[in-house]
Amino acid sequence: MKSESKATSAFPSFLPKEKPTDRPLSAATHRLYDMWTTEQDIGNPFYTTFRYSPITGIGIDDSALSVSRRDPSKVLKIGETYYVWYTRRRSKYMPVGRFHIDKANDEIPVVDWDLADICYATSKDGFNWEEQGVAVARPPKGNYGDRSLSTPDVLVFDGRYYLYYQTFTTMWRENDCVNVSVAWSDGPDGPWTRLDRPVIPQGEPGEWDSCAIHDPYPLIYKGKVWLYYKGSPADKSPGNLLRAQGVAIADHPEGPFIKSELNPVSNSGHETMLWPYEGGIAALLIQDGPEKDTIQFAPDGLNFEPRAHVQLSPHAPGPFCPDAFADNGDGRGITWGLSHIIPQTPNTNKGLYIVRFDCALSRDADRPEFKRSNLHWHEAAWFQPEVKLPEAWRQRILAEQADFDKPTLGT
């Protein structure tokens, strides 16, 4: 019997390193070579699982007040000490929520990041932290940024430290239309001098970033300050680009910043983590958009392509990234950082708090245990409040079933 030709034989179990040209390939197999990697998750430098640890000092607060710690910055190591900056709200009252804004005042916050200041903490090992207090405080009432300061990130430039953060000069409103400012200091412990003006202009009406300039994330790249940010329009109608990332570039941390003509440089992402990798920039996009929960790479810092899908991404992650400002074209990646999570019992008087994550996104650390992709979640994950089907929905679904669930054809 004549043997089947190589071109029409079954695809081999051992993936050829180069894309085969002697046989027809499915679209999925083309993507394996063109978009992903033949080594799959275990050999993909952009794939990782995330493992989480409680930390001391800036975790759940045990005071009688309503305290939230969230939005950690990149972690810096200065000498033998780690530093992190974050949003801290400490109030007598829990936030009333966006649907009860009429009940808020100068002591009662609307949302978790309302009536907040920028605080900082230090650590010797990244697990045990000591809160050092307020780094950048809200100014007196009637001044720029007097309502709340939140979502900081840090830059070191020419020996000086810069903290970028969101500023709220009036009470939080539904569209969250705020901008980003900066403070500077000659050392990580302050004192900090506020610039008290926006450093990135909001877009014109109708543009993708006309309302919100959020989540500033500075890196030094190609000899300049690259300030990535999340933007959104005031109009939240279907069809508008509600969550995306852009970048503005400057010669100096105080600007002027010029927005890239390619903005937005991502089509997804809520609180995006970025880090230098080889000669480009890598990014983890979470929560929002069609490419949420992907790790992407841009060899030029602008044109990002998905490189891996990930699960249980850290929220508002701030990595320990020792070469964030090195600008040497040899980014080594990251192994750990901090993020925030929602308390297990969200109806208490506690807000969000900070935890540690570990991962395998470094060119130097071999962590095969973080490359497992066949993950299974226990019942606590499936039945948490954000995932469990509410009883009110169940009743509506039962009513829909009476109309939609017809007898199966062919029975």
Sine and cosine of phi, psi and omega as CSV:
sin_phi,cos_phi,sin_psi,cos_psi,sin_omega,cos_omega
0.00,0.00,0.72,-0.70,-0.03,-1.00
-0.94,0.33,0.75,-0.66,-0.02,-1.00
-0.95,0.31,0.48,-0.88,0.01,-1.00
-0.94,0.33,0.63,-0.77,-0.02,-1.00
-0.91,0.40,0.41,-0.91,-0.01,-1.00
-0.86,0.50,-0.59,0.81,-0.07,-1.00
-0.92,0.40,-0.44,0.90,-0.05,-1.00
-0.93,-0.36,0.11,0.99,0.06,-1.00
-0.96,0.27,0.25,-0.97,-0.01,-1.00
-0.89,0.45,0.48,-0.88,-0.02,-1.00
-0.90,0.43,0.65,-0.76,-0.06,-1.00
-0.94,0.33,0.47,-0.88,0.03,-1.00
-0.96,0.28,-0.51,0.86,0.03,-1.00
-1.00,-0.03,0.92,-0.40,-0.12,-0.99
-0.91,0.42,0.82,-0.58,0.13,-0.99
-0.88,0.48,0.60,-0.80,-0.02,-1.00
-0.92,0.39,-0.54,0.84,0.04,-1.00
-0.97,-0.23,0.55,-0.84,0.00,-1.00
-0.87,0.48,0.80,-0.60,0.01,-1.00
-0.89,0.46,0.62,-0.79,0.05,-1.00
-0.89,-0.46,0.00,1.00,-0.08,-1.00
-0.98,-0.20,0.28,0.96,-0.04,-1.00
-0.40,-0.91,0.42,-0.91,0.13,-0.99
-0.94,0.34,0.59,-0.81,-0.01,-1.00
-0.82,-0.57,0.59,-0.81,0.09,-1.00
-0.95,0.31,0.26,-0.97,0.06,-1.00
-0.86,0.50,-0.61,0.79,-0.01,-1.00
-0.91,0.42,-0.64,0.77,0.00,-1.00
-0.94,0.33,-0.60,0.80,0.10,-0.99
-0.85,0.52,-0.70,0.71,-0.01,-1.00
-0.89,0.45,-0.58,0.82,0.01,-1.00
-0.83,0.56,-0.63,0.78,0.00,-1.00
-1.00,0.04,-0.61,0.79,-0.13,-0.99
-1.00,0.07,-0.50,0.87,-0.14,-0.99
-0.90,-0.43,-0.60,0.80,-0.09,-1.00
-0.95,-0.32,-0.73,-0.68,0.01,-1.00
-0.49,-0.87,0.60,-0.80,0.00,-1.00
-0.94,0.35,-0.27,0.96,0.05,-1.00
-0.99,0.16,-0.06,1.00,0.04,-1.00
0.83,0.56,-0.34,-0.94,-0.16,-0.99
-0.85,0.53,-0.68,0.73,-0.13,-0.99
-0.91,0.41,-0.45,0.89,0.00,-1.00
-0.95,-0.30,0.16,0.99,-0.02,-1.00
-1.00,-0.02,0.90,-0.43,-0.03,-1.00
-0.91,0.42,-0.24,0.97,-0.01,-1.00
-0.98,-0.18,0.03,1.00,0.04,-1.00
-0.99,-0.16,0.64,-0.77,0.08,-1.00
-0.39,-0.92,0.41,-0.91,0.34,-0.94
-0.99,-0.12,0.25,-0.97,0.02,-1.00
-0.88,-0.48,0.71,-0.70,0.09,-1.00
-0.89,-0.46,0.63,-0.78,-0.14,-0.99
-0.88,-0.47,0.53,-0.85,0.01,-1.00
-0.69,-0.72,0.64,-0.77,0.18,-0.98
-0.93,0.36,0.47,-0.88,0.06,-1.00
-0.79,-0.61,0.35,-0.94,0.02,-1.00
-0.99,-0.13,0.36,-0.93,0.13,-0.99
1.00,-0.01,-0.66,0.75,-0.01,-1.00
-0.74,-0.68,0.43,0.90,0.11,-0.99
-1.00,0.05,-0.61,-0.79,0.02,-1.00
-0.89,0.45,0.75,-0.66,-0.05,-1.00
-1.00,0.08,0.70,-0.71,-0.03,-1.00
-0.98,-0.21,0.23,0.97,0.03,-1.00
-0.98,0.19,0.15,-0.99,0.00,-1.00
-0.98,0.20,-0.20,0.98,-0.03,-1.00
-0.99,0.13,0.23,-0.97,0.17,-0.99
-1.00,0.05,0.92,-0.39,-0.11,-0.99
-0.83,-0.56,0.73,-0.68,0.09,-1.00
-0.81,-0.59,0.72,-0.69,0.16,-0.99
-0.82,-0.58,0.80,-0.60,-0.15,-0.99
-0.41,-0.91,0.12,-0.99,0.14,-0.99
0.83,0.55,0.82,0.57,0.00,-1.00
-0.91,0.41,0.57,-0.82,0.06,-1.00
-0.97,0.24,0.02,-1.00,0.27,-0.96
-0.82,0.58,0.52,-0.85,0.07,-1.00
-1.00,-0.03,0.75,-0.66,0.07,-1.00
-0.95,-0.32,0.56,-0.83,0.16,-0.99
-0.93,-0.37,0.90,-0.43,-0.05,-1.00
-0.89,-0.46,0.94,-0.34,-0.18,-0.98
0.91,0.41,-0.85,-0.53,0.03,-1.00
-0.96,-0.27,0.26,0.97,-0.09,-1.00
-0.87,-0.48,0.72,-0.69,0.11,-0.99
-1.00,0.02,0.61,-0.80,0.04,-1.00
-0.82,-0.58,0.59,-0.81,0.15,-0.99
-0.58,-0.81,0.57,-0.82,0.06,-1.00
-0.89,-0.46,0.48,-0.88,-0.12,-0.99
-0.32,-0.95,0.21,-0.98,0.09,-1.00
-0.99,0.16,0.78,-0.63,0.11,-0.99
-0.77,-0.64,0.82,-0.57,0.15,-0.99
-0.94,-0.33,0.80,-0.60,0.05,-1.00
-0.76,-0.65,0.96,-0.26,-0.09,-1.00
-0.67,-0.75,0.27,-0.96,0.05,-1.00
-0.96,0.29,-0.36,0.93,-0.17,-0.98
-0.81,-0.59,0.48,-0.88,0.13,-0.99
-0.96,0.27,0.42,-0.91,0.09,-1.00
-0.86,0.50,0.61,-0.79,-0.02,-1.00
-0.99,0.12,-0.32,0.95,0.00,-1.00
1.00,-0.08,0.41,-0.91,-0.12,-0.99
-0.91,0.42,-0.36,0.93,-0.02,-1.00
-1.00,0.01,-0.01,1.00,0.01,-1.00
-0.76,-0.64,0.61,0.79,-0.09,-1.00
-0.87,0.49,-0.41,0.91,0.00,-1.00
-0.92,0.39,-0.29,0.96,0.00,-1.00
-1.00,-0.02,-0.12,0.99,-0.01,-1.00
-0.99,0.11,0.42,-0.91,0.07,-1.00
-0.45,-0.89,-0.38,-0.92,-0.06,-1.00
-0.95,0.31,-0.18,0.98,0.04,-1.00
-0.89,-0.45,-0.35,0.94,-0.05,-1.00
-0.96,-0.27,0.90,-0.43,-0.05,-1.00
-0.98,0.22,0.40,-0.92,0.08,-1.00
-0.99,0.11,-0.81,0.59,-0.05,-1.00
-0.82,-0.57,0.09,-1.00,-0.13,-0.99
-0.90,0.44,-0.47,0.88,-0.02,-1.00
-0.99,-0.16,0.24,0.97,0.06,-1.00
-1.00,0.08,0.46,-0.89,0.01,-1.00
0.80,0.60,0.70,0.71,-0.09,-1.00
-0.90,-0.43,0.33,-0.95,0.10,-1.00
-0.80,-0.60,0.19,-0.98,0.07,-1.00
-1.00,-0.08,0.89,-0.45,0.02,-1.00
-0.93,-0.38,0.12,-0.99,0.02,-1.00
-0.55,-0.83,0.33,-0.95,-0.01,-1.00
-0.59,-0.80,0.33,-0.94,0.01,-1.00
-0.77,-0.64,0.34,-0.94,-0.04,-1.00
-0.42,-0.91,0.42,-0.91,0.11,-0.99
-0.99,-0.16,-0.30,0.96,-0.08,-1.00
-0.72,-0.70,-0.05,1.00,0.00,-1.00
0.99,0.10,-0.11,0.99,0.04,-1.00
-0.94,-0.35,-0.60,0.80,-0.03,-1.00
-0.94,-0.35,0.89,-0.46,-0.12,-0.99
-0.88,-0.47,0.42,-0.91,0.08,-1.00
-0.80,-0.60,0.87,-0.49,0.01,-1.00
-0.94,0.33,0.78,-0.63,-0.05,-1.00
-0.99,-0.13,-0.20,0.98,0.04,-1.00
0.90,-0.43,-0.32,-0.95,-0.06,-1.00
-0.98,0.19,0.75,-0.66,0.13,-0.99
-1.00,-0.04,-0.84,0.54,0.03,-1.00
-0.84,-0.54,0.89,-0.46,-0.04,-1.00
-0.99,-0.13,0.38,-0.92,0.14,-0.99
-0.88,0.47,0.63,-0.78,0.04,-1.00
-0.97,0.24,0.15,-0.99,0.05,-1.00
-0.85,0.52,0.44,-0.90,-0.04,-1.00
-0.84,0.55,0.67,-0.74,-0.03,-1.00
0.99,-0.16,-0.06,1.00,0.00,-1.00
-0.94,-0.34,0.27,-0.96,0.00,-1.00
-0.85,0.53,0.80,-0.60,0.03,-1.00
0.98,0.19,0.38,0.93,-0.12,-0.99
-0.97,0.23,-0.28,0.96,-0.05,-1.00
-0.99,0.11,-0.70,0.71,-0.05,-1.00
-0.23,-0.97,0.54,-0.84,0.15,-0.99
-0.83,-0.55,0.71,-0.70,-0.10,-0.99
-0.44,-0.90,0.19,-0.98,0.15,-0.99
0.82,0.58,0.90,0.44,-0.06,-1.00
-0.99,0.10,0.37,-0.93,0.30,-0.95
-0.55,-0.83,0.31,-0.95,-0.26,-0.97
-0.85,-0.52,0.53,-0.85,0.05,-1.00
-0.68,-0.73,0.63,-0.78,0.17,-0.99
-0.90,-0.43,0.82,-0.58,-0.11,-0.99
-0.60,-0.80,0.86,-0.51,-0.01,-1.00
0.79,0.62,0.65,0.76,0.07,-1.00
0.98,0.18,0.00,1.00,0.01,-1.00
-0.94,-0.33,0.52,-0.86,-0.03,-1.00
-0.98,-0.22,0.66,-0.75,-0.01,-1.00
-0.77,-0.63,0.76,-0.65,0.10,-1.00
-0.93,-0.36,0.86,-0.51,0.11,-0.99
-0.99,-0.15,0.58,-0.81,-0.06,-1.00
-0.32,-0.95,0.32,-0.95,0.08,-1.00
-0.98,0.18,0.57,-0.82,0.01,-1.00
-0.84,-0.55,0.74,-0.67,0.08,-1.00
-0.90,-0.44,0.91,-0.42,0.00,-1.00
-1.00,-0.09,-0.34,0.94,0.09,-1.00
-0.82,-0.58,0.16,-0.99,0.01,-1.00
-0.84,0.54,0.57,-0.82,0.00,-1.00
-0.81,0.59,0.69,-0.73,0.05,-1.00
-0.84,-0.55,0.21,-0.98,-0.15,-0.99
-0.80,0.60,-0.69,0.72,-0.09,-1.00
-0.99,0.12,-0.12,0.99,0.07,-1.00
0.83,0.56,0.67,0.74,-0.06,-1.00
-0.98,0.19,0.99,-0.11,-0.03,-1.00
-0.73,-0.68,0.13,-0.99,0.05,-1.00
-0.78,-0.63,-0.07,-1.00,-0.11,-0.99
-0.89,-0.45,0.69,-0.72,0.10,-1.00
-0.81,-0.59,-0.15,-0.99,-0.09,-1.00
-0.52,-0.85,0.47,-0.88,0.17,-0.99
-0.77,-0.63,0.44,-0.90,-0.03,-1.00
-0.77,-0.64,0.39,-0.92,0.02,-1.00
-0.48,-0.88,0.40,-0.92,0.06,-1.00
-1.00,0.09,-0.09,1.00,0.04,-1.00
-0.45,-0.89,0.29,-0.96,-0.06,-1.00
-0.92,0.38,-0.34,0.94,-0.01,-1.00
-1.00,-0.07,0.11,0.99,0.02,-1.00
0.99,0.12,-0.21,-0.98,0.04,1.00
-0.95,0.32,0.43,-0.90,-0.05,-1.00
-0.97,-0.25,0.66,-0.76,0.04,-1.00
-0.94,-0.33,0.88,-0.47,-0.01,-1.00
-0.97,0.24,0.64,-0.77,0.09,-1.00
-0.98,0.21,-0.52,0.85,0.07,-1.00
0.85,0.53,0.69,0.73,0.19,-0.98
-0.35,-0.94,0.38,-0.92,0.04,-1.00
-0.92,0.40,0.57,-0.82,0.07,-1.00
-0.96,-0.28,-0.31,0.95,0.11,-0.99
-0.83,-0.55,0.87,-0.50,-0.02,-1.00
-0.95,0.32,0.62,-0.78,0.14,-0.99
-0.93,0.37,0.48,-0.88,-0.02,-1.00
-0.93,0.38,0.21,-0.98,0.05,-1.00
-0.95,0.30,0.38,-0.93,0.04,-1.00
-0.77,0.64,0.73,-0.68,-0.01,-1.00
1.00,-0.04,-0.21,0.98,0.03,-1.00
-1.00,0.07,0.30,-0.95,-0.15,-0.99
-0.90,0.43,-0.44,0.90,-0.02,-1.00
-0.89,-0.46,0.58,0.82,-0.09,-1.00
-0.96,0.29,-0.32,0.95,-0.04,-1.00
-0.95,-0.30,-0.89,0.45,-0.18,-0.98
-0.96,-0.28,0.74,-0.67,0.29,-0.96
-0.88,-0.47,0.98,-0.20,-0.16,-0.99
-0.87,-0.49,0.21,-0.98,0.25,-0.97
0.75,0.66,0.86,0.52,0.01,-1.00
-0.89,0.45,0.63,-0.77,-0.05,-1.00
-0.59,-0.81,1.00,-0.10,-0.08,-1.00
-1.00,0.04,0.63,-0.78,0.16,-0.99
-0.69,-0.73,0.39,-0.92,0.18,-0.98
-0.99,-0.14,0.84,-0.54,-0.09,-1.00
-0.50,-0.87,0.75,-0.66,0.02,-1.00
0.83,0.56,0.62,0.79,0.09,-1.00
0.98,0.21,0.12,0.99,-0.04,-1.00
-0.73,-0.69,0.18,-0.98,0.11,-0.99
-1.00,0.06,0.88,-0.47,0.07,-1.00
-0.97,-0.25,0.91,-0.42,-0.02,-1.00
-0.95,-0.32,0.99,-0.16,0.06,-1.00
-0.97,0.23,0.51,-0.86,-0.02,-1.00
-0.42,-0.91,0.37,-0.93,0.11,-0.99
-1.00,-0.09,0.72,-0.69,0.03,-1.00
-0.82,-0.57,0.39,-0.92,0.12,-0.99
-0.39,-0.92,0.43,-0.90,0.01,-1.00
-1.00,0.08,0.25,-0.97,0.06,-1.00
-0.94,0.33,-0.56,0.83,-0.01,-1.00
-0.99,0.14,0.92,-0.40,-0.03,-1.00
-0.99,-0.12,0.38,0.93,-0.01,-1.00
-0.91,0.42,0.47,-0.88,0.07,-1.00
-0.82,0.58,0.66,-0.75,-0.02,-1.00
0.98,-0.20,-0.36,0.93,0.08,-1.00
-0.99,0.17,0.47,-0.88,0.02,-1.00
-0.99,0.16,0.98,-0.18,-0.18,-0.98
-1.00,0.08,-0.52,0.86,-0.01,-1.00
-0.65,-0.76,0.86,-0.51,0.05,-1.00
-0.36,-0.93,0.23,-0.97,-0.02,-1.00
-0.90,-0.43,0.61,-0.79,0.12,-0.99
-0.79,-0.61,0.00,-1.00,0.06,-1.00
-0.61,-0.79,0.61,-0.79,0.10,-0.99
-0.83,-0.56,0.64,-0.77,-0.19,-0.98
-0.84,-0.54,0.66,-0.75,-0.03,-1.00
-0.58,-0.81,0.34,-0.94,0.09,-1.00
-0.99,0.13,-0.34,0.94,-0.08,-1.00
-0.67,-0.74,0.52,-0.85,-0.04,-1.00
-0.85,0.53,-0.42,0.91,0.02,-1.00
-1.00,0.00,0.01,1.00,0.02,-1.00
1.00,-0.05,-0.17,-0.99,0.13,0.99
-0.96,0.28,0.62,-0.78,0.03,-1.00
-1.00,-0.09,0.73,-0.68,0.02,-1.00
-0.94,-0.35,0.84,-0.55,0.00,-1.00
-0.95,0.32,0.61,-0.79,0.04,-1.00
-0.91,0.41,0.62,-0.78,0.05,-1.00
-0.94,0.35,-0.22,0.98,0.05,-1.00
-1.00,0.02,-0.06,1.00,0.00,-1.00
-0.84,0.55,0.61,-0.79,-0.08,1.00
-0.97,0.23,0.55,-0.83,-0.04,-1.00
-1.00,-0.04,-0.09,1.00,0.20,-0.98
-0.71,-0.71,0.38,-0.93,0.04,-1.00
-0.97,-0.26,0.12,0.99,-0.10,-0.99
-0.50,-0.86,0.04,-1.00,0.12,-0.99
0.96,-0.28,0.65,-0.76,0.01,-1.00
-0.94,-0.34,-0.91,0.42,0.09,-1.00
-0.88,-0.48,0.99,-0.13,-0.20,-0.98
-1.00,-0.05,0.72,-0.69,0.07,-1.00
-0.98,-0.19,0.74,-0.68,-0.01,-1.00
-0.78,-0.62,0.44,-0.90,0.04,-1.00
-0.37,-0.93,0.53,-0.85,0.08,-1.00
-0.91,0.42,0.67,-0.74,0.05,-1.00
-0.60,-0.80,0.85,-0.53,-0.14,-0.99
0.77,0.64,-0.83,-0.56,-0.01,-1.00
-0.99,-0.17,0.12,0.99,-0.04,-1.00
-0.84,-0.55,-0.40,-0.92,-0.02,-1.00
-0.80,-0.59,0.75,-0.66,0.10,-1.00
-0.98,-0.22,0.42,-0.91,-0.04,-1.00
-0.54,-0.84,0.64,-0.77,0.17,-0.99
-0.96,-0.27,0.87,-0.49,0.01,-1.00
-0.97,-0.23,0.78,-0.63,-0.04,-1.00
-0.81,-0.58,0.35,-0.94,0.25,-0.97
0.96,0.29,-0.84,0.54,-0.19,-0.98
-0.91,-0.41,0.53,-0.85,0.17,-0.99
1.00,-0.07,0.22,-0.98,-0.07,-1.00
-0.93,0.38,-0.33,0.94,0.01,-1.00
-0.93,-0.38,0.47,0.88,0.06,-1.00
-0.89,0.46,0.42,-0.91,0.00,-1.00
0.83,0.55,0.67,0.74,0.19,-0.98
-0.83,-0.56,0.50,-0.86,0.20,-0.98
-0.98,-0.20,0.78,-0.62,-0.11,-0.99
-0.84,-0.54,0.29,-0.96,-0.02,-1.00
-0.66,-0.75,0.68,-0.73,0.07,-1.00
-0.82,-0.58,0.94,-0.34,0.00,-1.00
-0.89,0.45,-0.30,0.96,0.03,-1.00
-0.91,-0.41,0.13,0.99,-0.02,-1.00
0.98,0.20,-0.02,1.00,-0.10,-0.99
-0.82,-0.57,-0.68,0.73,-0.11,-0.99
-0.99,-0.16,1.00,0.02,-0.10,-1.00
-1.00,0.08,0.66,-0.75,0.08,-1.00
-0.79,-0.62,0.67,-0.74,0.04,-1.00
-0.88,0.47,0.68,-0.74,0.03,-1.00
-0.85,-0.53,-0.30,0.95,0.00,-1.00
-0.31,-0.95,0.52,-0.85,0.21,-0.98
-0.99,-0.13,0.63,-0.78,0.01,-1.00
-0.75,-0.66,0.30,-0.95,0.01,-1.00
-0.87,-0.50,0.46,-0.89,0.06,-1.00
0.76,0.65,0.82,0.57,-0.03,-1.00
-0.91,0.41,0.55,-0.84,0.12,-0.99
-0.91,0.41,0.61,-0.79,0.01,-1.00
-1.00,-0.06,0.71,-0.71,-0.04,-1.00
0.76,0.65,0.78,0.62,-0.13,-0.99
-0.96,0.29,0.63,-0.78,0.13,-0.99
-0.84,-0.54,0.96,-0.28,-0.10,-0.99
-0.99,0.14,0.40,-0.92,0.29,-0.96
-0.99,0.14,0.93,-0.37,-0.13,-0.99
-0.75,-0.67,1.00,0.04,-0.15,-0.99
-0.90,0.45,-0.36,0.93,0.00,-1.00
-0.94,-0.33,0.45,0.89,-0.01,-1.00
-0.86,0.51,-0.46,0.89,-0.07,-1.00
-0.87,-0.49,0.18,0.98,-0.09,-1.00
-0.95,0.30,-0.61,0.79,0.02,-1.00
0.80,0.60,0.72,0.69,-0.04,-1.00
-0.95,-0.30,0.08,1.00,0.01,-1.00
0.94,0.33,0.31,0.95,-0.06,-1.00
-0.64,-0.76,0.77,0.64,-0.03,-1.00
-0.86,0.52,0.74,-0.68,-0.13,-0.99
-0.99,-0.14,-0.21,0.98,0.01,-1.00
1.00,-0.09,-0.19,-0.98,-0.12,-0.99
-0.69,-0.72,0.38,-0.92,0.03,-1.00
-0.82,-0.58,-0.33,0.94,-0.02,-1.00
-0.32,-0.95,0.15,-0.99,0.05,-1.00
-0.04,-1.00,-0.24,-0.97,0.00,-1.00
-0.84,-0.54,0.47,-0.88,0.07,-1.00
-0.53,-0.85,0.10,-1.00,0.09,-1.00
-0.93,-0.37,0.39,-0.92,0.07,-1.00
-0.66,-0.76,0.28,-0.96,0.04,-1.00
-1.00,0.05,0.67,-0.74,0.03,-1.00
-0.84,0.55,0.48,-0.88,-0.02,-1.00
-0.88,0.47,-0.50,0.87,0.06,-1.00
-0.90,-0.44,0.99,0.12,-0.15,-0.99
-0.92,0.40,-0.18,0.98,-0.02,-1.00
-1.00,0.04,0.05,1.00,0.10,-1.00
-0.98,0.21,-0.07,-1.00,-0.02,-1.00
-1.00,0.03,0.25,0.97,-0.02,-1.00
-0.99,-0.15,0.61,-0.79,0.08,-1.00
-1.00,-0.05,-0.33,-0.95,0.00,-1.00
-0.91,0.42,0.34,-0.94,0.05,-1.00
-0.60,-0.80,0.18,-0.98,-0.17,-0.99
-0.98,-0.20,0.65,-0.76,0.07,-1.00
-0.76,-0.65,0.12,-0.99,0.04,-1.00
-0.96,-0.26,0.60,-0.80,0.18,-0.98
-0.86,-0.51,0.53,-0.85,0.15,-0.99
-0.86,-0.51,0.48,-0.88,-0.10,-1.00
-0.42,-0.91,-0.05,-1.00,0.00,-1.00
-0.78,-0.63,0.96,0.28,0.00,-1.00
-0.82,-0.57,0.52,0.86,-0.05,-1.00
-0.91,-0.41,0.59,-0.81,0.09,-1.00
-0.98,0.22,-0.20,0.98,-0.10,-1.00
-0.97,-0.25,-0.51,0.86,-0.09,-1.00
-0.99,-0.13,0.80,-0.60,0.06,-1.00
-1.00,-0.06,0.95,-0.32,-0.06,-1.00
-0.77,-0.64,0.95,0.31,-0.05,-1.00
-0.88,0.48,-0.43,0.90,-0.01,-1.00
-0.93,0.37,-0.26,0.97,0.04,-1.00
-1.00,-0.07,0.09,1.00,-0.04,-1.00
-0.98,-0.20,0.04,1.00,0.01,-1.00
-0.92,0.40,0.73,-0.68,-0.05,-1.00
-0.92,-0.39,-0.27,0.96,-0.02,-1.00
-1.00,0.02,0.97,0.24,-0.11,-0.99
-1.00,-0.07,0.64,-0.77,0.05,-1.00
-0.84,-0.55,0.67,-0.74,-0.05,-1.00
-0.96,-0.28,0.61,-0.79,0.02,-1.00
-0.99,0.16,0.16,-0.99,-0.16,-0.99
-0.85,0.52,-0.51,0.86,0.00,-1.00
-0.87,0.50,-0.54,0.84,0.02,-1.00
-0.96,0.28,-0.65,0.76,-0.05,-1.00
-0.95,0.32,-0.50,0.87,-0.08,-1.00
-0.94,-0.34,0.37,0.93,0.11,-0.99
-0.93,0.36,0.36,-0.93,-0.14,-0.99
-0.82,0.58,-0.58,0.82,-0.06,-1.00
-0.97,0.25,-0.21,0.98,-0.10,-1.00
-0.90,-0.44,-0.58,0.81,-0.04,-1.00
-0.90,0.43,0.67,-0.75,0.00,-1.00
-0.93,0.36,0.86,-0.50,0.03,-1.00
-0.91,0.42,0.52,-0.86,-0.02,-1.00
-0.87,0.50,-0.60,0.80,0.01,-1.00
-0.89,0.45,-0.60,0.80,0.04,-1.00
-0.93,0.36,-0.60,0.80,-0.02,-1.00
-0.85,0.52,-0.69,0.73,-0.01,-1.00
-0.90,0.43,-0.64,0.77,0.03,-1.00
-0.91,0.40,-0.66,0.75,0.00,-1.00
-0.91,0.42,-0.63,0.77,0.05,-1.00
-0.88,0.47,-0.63,0.78,0.04,-1.00
-0.91,0.41,-0.64,0.77,0.03,-1.00
-0.91,0.42,-0.61,0.79,-0.03,-1.00
-0.86,0.52,-0.56,0.83,-0.01,-1.00
-0.87,0.50,-0.51,0.86,0.02,-1.00
-1.00,-0.05,-0.67,0.74,-0.20,-0.98
-1.00,0.04,-0.54,0.84,-0.14,-0.99
-1.00,0.06,1.00,0.02,0.03,-1.00
-1.00,0.10,0.35,-0.94,0.06,-1.00
-0.83,0.56,0.63,-0.78,-0.01,-1.00
-0.90,0.43,0.75,-0.66,-0.02,-1.00
-0.92,0.39,0.60,-0.80,0.06,-1.00
1.00,-0.01,0.00,1.00,0.01,-1.00
-0.98,-0.20,0.00,0.00,0.00,0.00
